[in-house]
């Protein structure tokens, strides 16, 4: 049963359980994220760099917003990662997303942002890999076994059917083994090398998702990555020795204005970016041109990344009569 909303008078609230019950596939997530970044590359979106409000104790309120003409939606995510919550036994963060109709400007839905945040981050890495990685890549390396390991495996597997082997590792053996069990359940051959370097240097596609707030010093050399490989620096590049960045042939980001030196969310990457993810999607920048290229993506996240999956979840939930209608 379709949910009928009185535009400007009602919105649809979608809990995490609601969204996960809809059954959106990894392929659909990849398509929704690529569509929005293609629109960005074609100049059919609007956004502002991330707004951050910093407080003592490594606490940071963040707002990420973006508007797309096709699909015609706007989204803003409000989140505050708080490391001190760990000792209190409560979540480190809980993002909330407000979705609006881009044509009328009126609110449509409020979504729990956990699922969207998890899948859109992995999808951004995956879409960049679509253009910059070996399309016949057979091995995937995942540093850490948290949420992003699971979502990156799912999104990459949907994009690269050639993947056969997963190399993984995490801070604790138990975490790594739980993830390894999940990967095996998906039909992958799994290896858990003792040394993290063996994971990074032995695969065709690498996603480094080590939480950057943990304060680990860099330990990876970009020049030792496999020739022709692709790396997703989801950890903001903090895992890699900056002096070795020059070994990467093509590095893209989500938004140069936000990520470049002098921007509001500068990354440790100190070299010029090859371009943006959207440039690849729109065809204004070439992707992989040689089987010897080492390429990669590094980003801190923009609101446009949330638009596609949020709109997809809203449309699917509304069509299936899922969610709670709230009166404004």
N, C-alpha and C positions, 0 to 999 in steps of 0.2 A: 504494500500500500504506500503510495507516494505521500510524502509530507508536504502539505501546502502551507506556505508561509505568507503572512501579510507583510509585504515589504515595507520596512520602516516602522513596523509595529511589533514584529516577532523575529526571533533568531533561533537557530538550531544549536543546541549544546551537544557536543560529542565527547564522551568520556574516552579514556584510553581503551577500555573494554569494547566500547561501541566501534571504534575505528578498527581494532584488530579483528572484530567479528565479521567485517565486511568482505574480507578475503581478497584484498588488492594484491596483485602479483608483483614480483620484483621487476618483471618486464614492463608492467604498466607504470611503476614508479620511475624507472629509467626513462621511459618515453615522456612522462610528464615533466621531468626535470630538464630533459634535453629541449623540449618545446619552448620552455621559458627562456633558457639560455640562448637558443636560436633567435628568439624574439629580441633578446638583449643585444645580440650581435648585429641585428638588423635595425636597431634603434627604435624598437616598438615597445620599450619598457621605460619606466622611470623609477629611480630609487635614490636613497641617500645612504652614505656610509653609516656603519654601525654607530649608534649613540651609546656611550658608556658613561655611567655615573659611578665613580670609584669611592669606596669607603675603606677605612683602616681594616686590617686583618685579611687582606687579599679577597675582599668582597667587592663584587662588581655587578651592578644592575645594567642590563643590556637591552636595547630595543633595536630590532632589525626589521626594516620595512621595505616593501617593493610593490610596484604596480605593473601589471601586464595588460596589454591591449588584446592579446590572444594567447591564452584564454583571458576573458575580461574580468580579472579578479585582482584585488589588492589584499595584502596580508601584512600584519605586523606581529612579531613575536616578542614577548616580554619575559625575561628570565634573569635569575640571579644565582649563579653557581656560588655556593657557600661551603668551603672546605670544612669549616668547624662543625657542620651538621653531621659529619661522619661519626664523631664521638657521641653525638646525641641519639644515634640510631635512626635518623630520619634522612630522607633523600637529600643529596647534595644540591639538586635543582629540580624544578618542576615548571617547564615552560608552558605558557598559555599563548594561543594564537587567535587573533581576531581576523576574520575573513570578511571582506566587503565586496560588494558588486562594483566593478570599476566604472560602469556607465552611469549609475545613479549616485554612487558614493555611499549608499546605505549599507548597514551591517547585515550580514547573512548568517554568520555562525561564529561560535566560540568553540575552539577545539583544545583538548589536552594536547600538548605539543611533544610528548615523549616519542611516539611512533614516528611522527613527521621528522623530528630532529635526527633520529637514528637513521632512517632510510634516506633522507635527502643528502646527508653528509656522504654516505657511501655511494649514492647515485652520482654526486658531483665528481668524485674520484673516478667512478666507472665511466662516465661520459667522456672525461678527459682521456682515459685509457683507450676508449673506442677509437680515438683519432691518433693517439701518440704511441700506443703499445703495439707489439707484434700481434696481429689478429689471430695467430695460431698458437699463442702462449699456452703452455701446458702446465706451468707451475705457478702457484700463488703463495707468497710469503706474508704472514700476518704477525706483527710484533705487538703483543698483548692479547689477552683473550677476553676482553670486556665486550660491551654491547657492539662497538664498532667492528670487532672481529666478525661477529655473526652477520651483521648487516653487509659488511664488505664482501664476505663470502657469498651471500645470497645474490647481491647485485652483480658481482663479477661473474658468477656462474651463469646468470641469465644473459650476460653480454658475450661471454667467451665459452662456448660449448666445448672448446678444445681443452679446457682445464681438466687435469687429471689428478694432480698432486697438490697437497697443501702442506706447507712447512709452517709451524706455529710455535710460539713460546710466550710465556707470561711471567709476571713477578713470582707467582707461586705455582708449584707443580699441579696443585689441585685445579686451579683455574684453567691451566693449559689442558689438562686432561679432560675437563668438562667440555671445553670447546672441541678438542680432538674427537671426542665421542659424537658431538653434533656433526662435525665434518664427515666422519665415517658413515653416519646415518644418511648422509646425502650422496654417498657413493664414492667419496674421495679417498685416495691413498693418503695417509697422514704420517708425517715425520715430525718429531719434536727434538731438534738438536739442542744440546746443552748450551752451546754458545749462540748468542743472538746474531753474531756476525755470520754464522753459517746459514741462518735463515735469510738474512738480507742479501748476501752475495751469491746465493745459489738458486735464485728464482727469476722467472721472466717478468713477473709483476709483483711488486712489493707495496704493501700498505703499512706504514708505520703510524700506529695510533696510540703510542705511549702518552699518557696524560702529562701535559707539559708543566702542570702545577706541582709535580712530584720533585722537581729540582734535580733530576738525573743529568749528569754532564754528558756532552756529546760523545759518541763512541763509534759512529759509522763514517766511513770514507766513501764519498760519492764515486771516486775513481775506481773503487773495488766492486762496484755494482756490476752485474753481468753486462757485457757488451750487448746492446740492443734491447736492454730491459727498460721497464717503466717503474717509477716510484711515486706513490702518493704520500706526500709529507703531511699527513693529517695532524701530526704532532707539531705543526707550525715550523718544522725544520729543526727543532731543537735537539733532535737525536743525531744530527749530522755535523761534522766539522765544517764550519763556515768556509775555511780556506780551501775546501775541496769542491765547493759549489760549481766551479768552473768546468768540472767534468760532465755536467749535465748539458746536453746540447740544446734542448728546448724545454723551458719551464714556463707554464702558464698559471694564472691565478683566476679567481672569480671576478675581481674588480680591481683594476690597477690603481684607480684613485684612492681606494681604501687601503690597499696593501703596500704601495710603494713607499720608500722613505719620505717622510714628511706628511704622510697620510694619517688619518685618525686611528688606524689599526695596522701600523707598519709591521712587517714580518722580518725575521732574521735574514731573509734572502736579500743580499746586497747587490746582486747583478741585475741588469735590465731584464724584464720579463719578455718572453717571446710574444706574448699576447694574452688574451683571456679565453676562458672556456667557450664563451659565446662567439668569439672569432672563429674558432674551429667549427662550431655547430653551423654557423652562417656561411662558412666557406671563404671567409675573407683572409684566413690564415691557413697555410697548408699544414697537414698533419705529418705523420711519420713519412720520411722520404728515403730513409736508408735503414737497412737491417742492422747497422752498427750504432745507430743513435741511442744514446741514453736520454730519455725524456721523463718529464714529471709534471706534477701539479702540486701547488701549495696554496692554501687559502685559510682565512679565518672565518668565513661564512657571511653571506649576505641574505637579506630578507627575500630576494627573488627566489632563492633556493627553496624556500618554504611554500611559495605560491602554488606550484604545480601539484605536489602531493596533497596539500590542504584542499585545493579545489577538487581534486579527484576524490578525496574522502568525503567531502560535502556532497558532491553530486551522487556518488554511489549510495551514501547513507540516506539521502533524501529520496532516491528512487526506490529504496527498499524499506522505507518507513522506520529507519533506525535513528535514535537520538531523542532528545527531550526538547520540546518547543518552549521557549521562554518568552514571556511578554515583556516588552520594553517599557 
